[in-house]
């Protein structure tokens, strides 16, 4: 059995206690020296008094410094927290500026080339369809597939051009009170044609107050969000898409949630970045949500997304509540 070597008492003391002990010892030593000088002997009562005074003063100073140390630690913690929060805000602002810059670049590009692209696209699409009809019986199967690929690629380019045009078009639409229920019903009917058998739509949109907006643009937003929700369906698992609304004195929030595949944290962070998409194989251009946010913000609203991988996604679109049916609002 190994012998346990006790630690020296001095080593067991903390630095602060060592300092206190040294100060007390110096005080007692100085008192003993003064007693020896003035009285010719070391008087125990003077040393004892000095010891008691030194201990009391040490305790008082310790309590005072402890209180100030706690205050300093609190201020330091607050400062660190504010630095972290400010850093997060600056990071978010930098990301937002990057997204806005890309959006402005895309809009500028679209304004210059969309019209020029649409004309040749229409010619390609029309001629490919006519060739397919004229040579339907005589054309070999592989050539018919090639024509089908041409049409599909042309339609894909047309979708991209259309989305770019939406970015480039300035928000000059007149804003007025809009009944949200008919907008939701119309978008739901259009979206339902693209729903698979595993998609179920549930609506709870009774007694919705009018909102400030543009009916056509709001329909575009709702249709895009429903289409995205339907695309997130997991194979063999039912995807329940729910549409609900809630109102406050000044706002109306439209919530579209699904039980689909959900999104990772990395994907959610880039969700509104122009041209970022995880559904390129399903026809996504990476502009849908960017356009939706642009539309909602022009109406004075906000759009927020919460999602968890494997559990689904929830999108909240918050709009201004309309005051009167005859009012006209500014974007």
N, C-alpha and C positions, 0 to 999 in steps of 0.2 A: 504494500500500500504506500503510495507516494505521500510524502509529507507536504502539508499545506503551509506554505510560507505566507504569514499574514502581511498585508500591505502596510507600509509605514503610515502612521497617522497623518504625516504631512502630505503624502501622496493622495490620501483619501479626501483631502480638503479641496474644495474648488478654488479657483483663482481669486474670486471675490472674498471668500472666507480667509484665504491666506493674507490678503491685503488688510482685512479687518483685524486679524490676529496680530499682524506686524505693527499696525498703528496702535493697538491697545498695549502691546508690549513696549513700544517706544515711549508711550505716554507714562506707563508705570516706571520705566527705567529713568526717564527724565525727572519724574517726581522723586525717585529715590536719590538721584544725584543732588537735586536741589535741597532735599532734606539733610543729606550728609554735609552739604556746604554750609547751610544756615544753622543747623542744630547739632552738628558734630556726630550725628547718628542717623541711621535709616529708620524712620518712624513708620510703624506698620499702619497706623491710622491714616497717615497721609497717602501711603501707597494704596491702601484699600479704597480711600475716597477717590483717588485718581482712577483706579480700576473701574469703580462703579460709574463715574462720570464718563469715562471713555466708552464703556459698553452702552450706556444710555444714548450718548451722542451718536455712536455707530448705528444703533437701531433706528434712531430718528432719521439720520441721513439715508440709511438703507430704504426706509419706507418712502421717503421723498423721491429718491432716485428711481425706486421701483415704479412709482406712479408716473413719473416723467418718461421712464423707459417704455412703459405700457402705452403711453400716449404717442411716443415716437414710433413704436411698432405699428400702432393703429394708423397713424398718418402715412407711414411707409406702405402699409397694405393698401390703403385707399389710393395712394399715388400709383402703385403697381397696377391696381385694378383699372384705374382711369387710363393708364398707358395702354393696357391690353385692349380696352374698349375702343380707345381712339385709333389704335393700330388696325383693329377689325373694321372700324368705320372707313378708314382711309383705304384699306384693301378692297372693301366693297365699292367705294367710290371709284377706285382705279379700274376695277372690273367693269363697272357700269359705264365709265367713260370709254373703255375699250369696245364694249358692245355698241354704244351709241356711235362711235367712230365707224365701226364696220357697217352699221345700219345706214349712216349717212353716205358712205362710199357706195353701198349697194343701191341706194336710192338715186344717187347721181348717175351711176352707170346705167341704171334701168331707164331713167328719163331720156338718155341719149340714144339707146339702142333698141328699146322694146318695139317701137313702131317699125324700124327697119328689119327686125327679125321676124315679125309676125307675117309680113307679106310673103317672103320665100317659104316660110313654114306652111302657110295656107296652100301654096302651089304644090309643095311636096306631098302634103296630105291628100289634096284633091286628086293629083295625078296617080298616086299609089292606089287610091280607092278605085279610080277609073280603070287602071290596069288590071286590078284584081277582078273587076266585074267583066271586062272585055275578054280576058283570057282565063276565065274560071275553069272552063272545061279542057282547054288545051295545055295549060301551064303545068309542068311537073310539080310534084308535092314540095320538093325542096325550094323551088322558086316561089311558090305560094308562101312558104314559111319566111323566106327572105322579105317578101312584101309586107307580111304581117309584122316582122321586126322593124321595118322602116316606119310603118304606121305607129307602132308602139313607141318607138324612139321619138318620133315627131310629136306625138301627143305629150310625151314626157317633157320635151323642151317647151311646149306650149304652156304646160302647167307652171314651169319655172318662170317663164316670161310673165305669166299672169300674176304670180306672187310678187315678182319684182316690180310690176306696175303698181301693185297695191302699196308697196313701200314708197315708190316715187311720187304717188299722187298726194298732194297736200290735203290736209284735213279741213276742207272748206265746206263740208256738209253741214247743213243747218241742224242744230240740236233743238229738240222739242220734247214734250212729254210723250213717252212711248209706253203702251200697254205691253208688259213683258210676256204675259201668258200666250197671246197669239204668236209672238216671235218664237217662243220655246216650242209650241206645238208644231209650227211650220218646220223648224230646224229638225225636230225629232222625226217628223215624217220623211224628210229628205235623207237623214242619216240612217233610218231603219232599212232602207234598201241595200245598204252595205253591211248590215249586221249578219253575222253568222248564226247558225242554229244555237250556239252556246251563249249568245248574248241576250240578256233580258233587260228591258228598260222599265223603270218605275218612276212615276212623276208624282210630286206633291207640290202643286203650284197654285193652290186656290187663294183667292183674295190677295193678289199681289198688287201693291201700290204702283202707280206709274213712275217711271224713271226718266232721267234726263239722258237722251241719246238719239241715235238714228236707227230706225227699225231695220233697214237693210244691213247696216254694219253690225248691229247686235246679232242679227240672224247669222251672219258670217262667223262671228265669234262662237256662238253656241254650236253651230254645225261643225266647226273645226274641233272644238273640245269634245263633242260626242264622237266624232270620227276617231280622234286620238284614243279615247277611252275604249272604243270597240277594237281598235288595232292591238290593244294591250292584252287581249284575251289569251289565256294560257291553254294549250292543247288539252282537250278532254276535261276542262274545268269550266263550270258555268261562270260567266262574267256578268254580275248584276250592276248595271249602271243606274244610278239614282240621281234624279233632278229635284232639288228642293230650294226653297227660298225662305229668307227671314228678313224682317224689316225693323228699322229703328226710326226715330223721329226724323233723321236726316239722310239715311241711306237704305238701300235695298241690296242684299247679298244673294247672288245666285250661286248655288253649290252643285257641282257635278262631280260625283264620286263613282269609282268603279272598284271591283274586286279582282282586277287583272294582275299583270306581272309586276307592277310597281317599278320604281326606279332606284338606282344606287345613289349614294351621296354625290359621287362624281358627276353622274348624269344630271342630277337635279341642279347642281351648281352651274351647269352650262345650258340650262334649259332654254333660256331666252336669247342665247347667242345666235346671231344670224348664220344660217347654213349648217348649224350643228344638228344632226339627226341620227337616231338609232334605227330608223325605219326606212333607209334608202332602198332596201329590197322590196318594200311594200309601197313605193311611190312617194315617200316623204322627201321634201326639199329642204327641210330645216328652217323654213320661213314661217310656218303656220303660227306657232306661238309668238314669234316676234311680231308678226302682223297683229295678232290678237291683242297683245299688250299695247301696241301703238294705238289701236282703235280705242281700247278701253281708257287709256290715259288721255286721249283727245277728248273724251267725254267727261273727264274729271274724275274717273274711277281708278280702281286698282285691281290687280289680278295676282293672286298668291297660290302657290302650289305646295302641297304636302304629300309626300310619298314614301313608301317603305318597300324595299325589294321583296317581292313575293306576296305582298299583302294588298296592294292596290294604290290608287292615287286619288286625291281630293283637290279640286280646283275651286277656289272662291273668287268670284267676280263681284266686286262691290261697286255699286253705281250710286249717283246722287238721286235722292228722291225728288220727284217733281212737285212743284208747289201748286200749279193750276194748269188746266188743259190748254189755255191760250198763251202761256208764257213761251218765249223763245230765249234760248240760252246760248252762251258763247262756249266754244271748245276750250 
